[in-house]
Amino acid sequence: MHDKTGLVFGMDPLKKELLLDTDISVKRISFNDIQDAKMEDAEGLT
């Protein structure tokens, strides 16, 4: 997933995933992907 925004509405601790509700679909994000991600400042926010 790249440049997706949405609302986390649930998690599956057995599969180690968060469920993200985007504008067009529901995405699953693994905990490992979150740990490997880099944090960036949103443009215009401090």
PETA-V273964 format. One record per run of one state. SS is the DSSP state (@ for helix, = for strand, . for the rest). FROM is the first residue (numbers start at 1). LEN is the number of residues. If there is no record, write none. Layout:
ss;from;len
SS;FROM;LEN
SS;FROM;LEN
This chain:
ss;from;len
.;1;6
=;7;6
.;13;4
=;17;5
.;22;4
=;26;5
@;31;6
.;37;10
